Amino acid sequence: MDAEEIKNQPTPDAQVGAAAEETEENFNPNWASDAPRGGRAVLTRILKESATVPLFFAQTLVQSLRDVGYNTRTSALCEHVDNAIEAGATVVRVYFRQTGRRGAHETDILVYDNGKGMAPNVLKVATSFGGSMSYGNRKGIGRFGMGMKTAALSISPVMELYSWQEAAAFYGMTLDTDAIGRDRSNLVPLPEPSFNSILPEPVLDMFTRPVGFPKDATEQQLLAPNTTNVYEELGTHGTIVFMPDCDRLTYASDRKLVEHCVKEMARVYRRQIAKGLRIYVNNRSTQAVDPTYSMANARHASIEGLNAKTSRLVVAKTIQVPLNDRTTETAPVHVKVYALPIDDWSNLTRKELGSSLHLFDGQVVSILRNDREVYIADLHSERNRLISPVGRNRRNGHLLVSNQVGNIGSMVYRCERSL
């Protein structure tokens, strides 16, 4: 090696510096500018120090879970109603309150139920992701300990949870995605539940003041006329899920949010409502809506001028369906097909058939699990979905039911399946 080559060789210090720069670059995650800063700090520290890697990075997990797919905000809110039913609630109240000027509304959503409530240690577990008192239990509705949190955070960056098992003894937990995202701890623990004898003012306002829609306040049945009576009405047990300043909503106006919520929950929980569950949306009671027209106490049966109030059951079968390809264990799928009384309804106007009976909504296939609707479709989309191998779900009995409906003639039928 001549003198010129020796001169061009990097010095040991320069080699060390270049290696350090390369290592530093490997240890710096290429995150977006708006990514959680706390999460970036934790990840960088773990890489540099070869520290124990947690199974979940809390700072980024809670942000990612905000994007869990719910078809609508109502379907997310149904997670809270499911929990209320599991807790033995007889009353559920859903509130949408909008404040501020048009185009810059702030929307707060709250779900209250008078179920059995949660003790402080159970409340803390329920706030954790995967924390469940009935994990994997198919006898209820919820199974995985994820629904309440993911549903709330898919709507709002903050979930405030309050629960009580004696009068005026409220335990609270809060999940704040921004605060968690700023946390620089490798392991983000949940704090102990806070205890209060009173509820925050924004929560109390939901119960004691009329909301913006419906505009006629006389249509609204408030839980309590003032804060003095509200604690008496809340009683000795219950749970509140409060989602302030919601930033991910299906609709911009409170009217559309309310109307969609009523439409969906009246149908999804029709069996529970018929059994006595009372669901209020913005202080108005919700009446059961039955797409099969078979329930004598559903909304359609109260329409004046109907000679025939209900549909007629024409097929009723129970099919034992294998749970999967790896077991001989089966589960029952109950199939019912109803014929609508078209001859008796033929004298009704198109407006009555559409606006009152909602006969043209096209919802002819309804699937329920434990009396809770989990799927609704029109026959055309259902048949198209079943043509694809991806759509063939033997557990739900889709193929058999599709064949039943497709072969029973040209009259108007509605199908219901219970898992």
C-alpha positions in Angstrom: 0.0 0.0 0.0 1.5 3.3 -1.1 1.5 6.6 0.9 -1.6 7.9 -1.0 -3.7 4.9 -0.2 -2.6 5.0 3.5 -3.6 8.7 3.5 -7.1 7.9 2.2 -7.8 5.2 4.7 -10.4 6.2 7.5 -8.9 6.6 10.9 -10.0 4.3 13.7 -11.9 7.2 15.3 -13.8 7.9 12.0 -14.7 4.2 11.7 -16.1 4.2 15.2 -18.0 7.4 14.5 -19.5 5.9 11.3 -20.5 2.7 13.1 -22.1 4.7 15.8 -24.1 6.8 13.3 -25.3 3.6 11.6 -26.2 2.1 14.9 -28.0 5.3 16.0 -30.0 5.3 12.7 -31.0 1.7 13.3 -32.2 2.6 16.8 -34.3 5.6 15.6 -37.8 4.4 14.4 -39.0 6.0 11.2 -42.3 7.2 12.7 -44.7 9.8 11.4 -44.5 13.3 13.0 -47.8 12.9 14.7 -47.0 9.4 16.2 -47.1 9.1 20.0 -43.9 10.7 21.3 -43.9 8.6 24.4 -44.1 5.4 22.3 -41.2 6.5 20.2 -39.1 7.3 23.3 -39.9 3.8 24.8 -39.1 2.0 21.6 -35.8 3.8 21.1 -34.8 3.2 24.7 -35.6 -0.5 24.4 -33.6 -0.9 21.2 -30.6 1.0 22.6 -30.6 -0.8 26.0 -31.7 -4.2 24.8 -34.4 -4.0 27.4 -37.3 -6.4 27.8 -39.8 -5.9 25.0 -43.4 -5.8 26.3 -46.0 -7.8 24.5 -47.9 -4.6 23.8 -46.7 -1.0 23.4 -49.5 0.8 25.2 -48.7 4.2 23.6 -49.3 2.9 20.1 -51.8 0.1 20.8 -54.5 2.5 22.1 -54.0 4.7 19.0 -54.2 1.7 16.7 -57.3 0.4 18.4 -59.1 3.6 17.5 -59.2 2.3 14.0 -60.9 -1.0 14.9 -63.6 -1.3 12.3 -67.2 -0.6 13.3 -69.6 -0.1 10.5 -71.3 2.8 12.2 -71.0 4.7 15.5 -74.2 3.0 16.6 -72.7 -0.4 16.2 -69.9 0.7 18.5 -72.4 2.0 21.1 -74.2 -1.3 20.9 -71.1 -2.8 22.7 -72.1 -0.7 25.8 -75.7 -1.9 25.5 -74.5 -5.5 25.3 -72.5 -5.0 28.5 -75.5 -3.4 30.2 -77.7 -6.4 29.3 -75.0 -8.7 30.6 -75.1 -6.7 33.9 -78.8 -7.3 34.3 -79.9 -3.7 33.4 -83.6 -3.0 32.9 -82.9 0.6 31.7 -80.4 1.9 29.2 -80.1 5.6 28.3 -78.0 6.8 25.3 -77.3 10.5 25.0 -75.9 12.7 22.2 -75.3 16.3 23.2 -74.0 18.9 20.7 -72.7 22.3 21.7 -71.0 25.1 19.8 -71.8 26.8 16.6 -72.8 25.1 13.3 -69.7 23.6 11.6 -67.7 23.5 14.8 -69.9 21.4 17.0 -68.5 19.5 19.9 -70.4 16.2 20.5 -70.4 14.3 23.8 -71.9 10.8 24.0 -72.9 9.0 27.1 -74.4 5.5 27.8 -75.9 4.8 31.2 -77.4 1.6 32.6 -78.9 0.5 35.9 -77.2 -2.8 35.9 -75.4 -4.3 38.9 -72.3 -2.1 38.6 -68.7 -3.0 39.2 -66.6 -3.2 42.4 -63.4 -1.1 42.2 -61.1 -4.1 41.4 -63.5 -5.4 38.7 -63.8 -1.9 37.3 -60.0 -1.7 36.9 -59.9 -5.1 35.2 -62.7 -4.1 32.9 -60.7 -1.0 31.8 -57.8 -3.1 30.7 -57.6 -4.5 27.2 -58.5 -8.2 27.3 -59.8 -7.9 30.9 -63.1 -9.8 31.1 -65.2 -11.5 33.7 -66.7 -13.9 31.1 -63.9 -14.5 28.6 -64.8 -17.0 25.9 -68.3 -17.7 27.5 -70.8 -18.2 24.6 -73.8 -18.0 26.9 -73.7 -14.2 26.9 -73.0 -11.5 24.3 -69.5 -10.2 25.0 -66.6 -12.7 25.1 -63.2 -11.1 24.7 -62.8 -8.1 27.0 -62.2 -5.7 24.2 -65.5 -4.3 23.2 -66.1 -1.5 25.7 -62.7 0.1 25.3 -62.3 -0.3 21.5 -65.9 0.9 21.0 -65.5 4.0 23.1 -62.1 4.9 21.7 -63.3 4.4 18.1 -65.6 7.4 18.8 -63.7 9.6 21.2 -60.0 9.9 22.3 -61.2 9.7 25.9 -63.3 7.1 27.8 -64.5 8.0 31.2 -66.0 5.1 33.1 -68.0 5.3 36.3 -69.6 2.5 38.2 -71.2 2.1 41.7 -72.7 -0.5 43.9 -74.0 1.7 46.6 -75.7 5.1 46.5 -73.4 8.1 45.8 -70.2 6.0 45.8 -68.9 6.4 42.3 -65.6 4.8 41.3 -64.1 6.1 38.1 -61.5 5.1 35.5 -60.3 7.1 32.5 -58.5 6.0 29.3 -57.0 9.1 27.6 -55.2 8.1 24.3 -53.3 11.4 24.2 -52.1 11.0 27.8 -51.1 7.4 27.2 -49.3 8.4 24.0 -47.2 10.9 26.0 -46.2 8.4 28.7 -42.6 7.4 28.4 -42.8 4.3 30.7 -41.9 1.0 29.2 -44.9 -0.5 31.0 -48.0 1.7 31.4 -49.9 0.6 34.4 -53.5 1.4 35.1 -54.1 3.7 38.1 -56.3 2.8 40.9 -60.0 3.8 40.5 -60.8 7.2 41.8 -63.6 7.6 44.4 -66.2 10.4 44.3 -69.5 11.1 46.0 -70.6 13.3 43.0 -70.4 13.0 39.3 -68.7 15.6 37.0 -70.9 18.5 35.7 -70.9 17.4 32.1 -72.2 14.0 33.1 -74.9 15.4 35.4 -76.1 17.8 32.6 -77.0 14.8 30.5 -79.4 13.6 33.1 -80.9 16.9 34.2 -81.1 19.1 31.1 -82.8 18.5 27.8 -80.5 17.7 24.9 -80.6 19.6 21.6 -82.6 17.0 19.7 -85.5 16.5 19.7 -86.0 20.3 19.8 -89.3 20.1 21.6 -88.2 19.5 25.2 -91.6 18.3 26.1 -90.9 15.1 24.2 -88.0 14.3 26.4 -88.3 12.2 29.6 -85.4 13.4 31.7 -83.9 11.0 34.2 -84.2 13.7 36.9 -85.4 17.4 36.7 -82.5 18.7 38.8 -79.2 17.6 40.4 -80.9 17.1 43.8 -83.0 14.2 42.5 -80.5 12.7 40.1 -78.5 10.7 42.7 -81.8 9.3 44.0 -82.7 8.2 40.4 -79.3 6.7 39.8 -79.9 4.5 42.8 -77.5 2.0 44.4 -76.0 0.4 41.3 -75.2 1.2 37.7 -72.5 2.1 35.1 -71.8 5.2 32.9 -69.6 5.3 29.9 -68.9 8.9 28.9 -67.2 9.8 25.6 -66.4 13.6 25.5 -65.5 15.6 22.4 -66.1 12.8 19.9 -64.0 13.2 16.8 -65.0 10.2 14.8 -68.7 10.2 14.0 -70.8 8.7 11.2 -73.0 11.8 11.0 -72.3 15.4 11.8 -75.7 16.4 13.2 -77.2 15.2 16.4 -80.5 14.6 14.7 -79.0 12.0 12.3 -77.0 10.4 15.0 -80.1 10.0 17.2 -82.3 8.8 14.3 -79.8 6.2 13.2 -79.2 5.0 16.8 -83.0 4.6 17.3 -83.5 2.8 14.1 -80.6 0.3 14.7 -81.1 -0.4 18.5 -84.9 -0.8 18.1 -84.2 -3.7 15.7 -81.0 -5.1 17.2 -82.5 -5.4 20.7 -86.1 -6.1 19.7 -86.2 -9.3 21.8 -84.8 -7.6 24.9 -87.2 -4.7 24.5 -90.1 -7.1 24.2 -89.0 -8.7 27.4 -89.0 -5.4 29.3 -85.7 -3.7 28.6 -86.2 0.1 28.3 -83.9 1.9 25.9 -84.0 5.7 25.8 -82.2 7.6 23.1 -82.0 11.4 23.9 -84.7 10.9 26.5 -87.2 9.2 24.2 -88.3 5.6 24.7 -87.4 3.2 21.9 -90.1 0.7 20.6 -89.1 -2.7 19.3 -88.9 -3.0 15.5 -89.2 -6.5 14.0 -88.1 -7.1 10.4 -89.9 -10.4 10.4 -93.2 -8.8 11.5 -93.8 -11.8 13.8 -93.7 -10.0 17.2 -97.1 -8.9 18.4 -95.7 -6.3 20.6 -93.3 -4.6 18.1 -93.9 -1.2 16.5 -95.7 -2.4 13.4 -98.5 -4.0 15.5 -99.5 -0.7 16.9 -100.3 0.8 13.4 -103.9 1.6 13.0 -105.9 0.0 10.2 -104.0 -3.3 10.0 -106.3 -6.3 9.8 -103.4 -8.7 10.2 -100.9 -7.7 12.8 -98.2 -10.3 12.4 -96.6 -12.5 9.7 -97.2 -16.3 9.5 -94.6 -18.9 10.4 -94.1 -21.2 7.4 -90.7 -22.9 8.2 -89.2 -23.8 11.6 -86.1 -26.0 11.7 -83.2 -26.6 14.0 -80.0 -27.7 12.3 -77.0 -29.1 14.2 -74.0 -27.4 12.5 -70.3 -28.5 13.1 -68.4 -25.8 14.9 -65.4 -26.2 12.6 -63.6 -28.7 10.4 -61.5 -30.1 13.3 -64.3 -31.3 15.6 -67.5 -33.3 15.6 -69.0 -31.0 18.2 -72.0 -29.2 16.9 -74.1 -26.2 17.8 -77.8 -25.6 17.0 -79.0 -23.1 14.5 -82.7 -22.3 14.6 -84.2 -21.3 11.3 -87.6 -19.6 10.9 -89.2 -18.3 7.8 -92.2 -16.1 7.9 -94.7 -15.2 5.2 -96.0 -11.6 5.3 -99.8 -11.0 5.2 -99.6 -9.3 1.8 -103.3 -10.0 0.9 -104.4 -8.2 4.1 -102.0 -5.3 3.6 -102.7 -4.9 -0.1 -105.3 -2.1 0.6 -102.7 0.1 2.3 -101.2 3.0 0.5 -97.6 2.9 -0.7 -96.8 5.6 1.9 -98.3 3.4 4.7 -96.4 0.4 3.5 -93.1 2.3 3.2 -93.2 5.0 6.0 -95.3 3.1 8.5 -94.5 -0.6 7.9 -91.0 0.0 6.4 -91.9 -2.9 4.1 -89.5 -1.7 1.4 -86.4 -1.6 3.6 -85.4 -4.9 2.1 -84.2 -6.4 5.4 -85.4 -10.0 4.9 -82.6 -12.1 6.5 -81.9 -11.5 10.2 -79.4 -13.5 12.3 -79.5 -13.4 16.1 -77.2 -14.8 18.8 -78.6 -15.1 22.3 -81.6 -13.0 21.2 -79.4 -10.1 20.0 -79.3 -9.4 16.3 -75.8 -9.7 14.9 -76.5 -9.5 11.2 -79.2 -8.1 8.9 -79.3 -8.2 5.1 -81.6 -8.2 2.1 -81.9 -11.5 0.2 -80.1 -10.3 -2.9 -76.9 -9.3 -1.1 -77.1 -12.4 1.1 -77.3 -14.7 -1.9 -74.5 -12.9 -3.6 -72.3 -13.1 -0.5 -73.0 -16.9 -0.3 -71.8 -17.5 -3.9 -68.3 -16.6 -2.7 -66.5 -19.4 -0.8 -65.4 -16.7 1.7 -69.1 -16.2 2.6 -69.8 -19.9 3.4 -70.0 -20.1 7.2 -71.4 -23.4 8.2 -71.7 -22.4 11.9 -74.3 -19.8 10.9 -76.2 -22.1 8.6 -76.1 -19.6 5.8 -76.2 -22.0 2.9 -79.2 -24.0 4.1 -81.2 -20.9 4.9 -80.4 -19.3 1.6 -81.7 -22.4 -0.2 -84.9 -22.4 2.0 -85.7 -18.8 1.2 -84.9 -19.1 -2.5 -87.1 -22.1 -3.1 -90.4 -21.2 -1.4 -92.0 -19.2 -4.1 -92.7 -15.6 -5.2 -94.5 -14.4 -2.1 -92.9 -12.1 0.4 -91.0 -13.9 3.1 -88.8 -12.9 6.0 -86.1 -15.2 7.5 -84.7 -15.2 11.0 -81.9 -17.4 12.3 -80.9 -17.8 16.0 -77.5 -19.1 17.0 
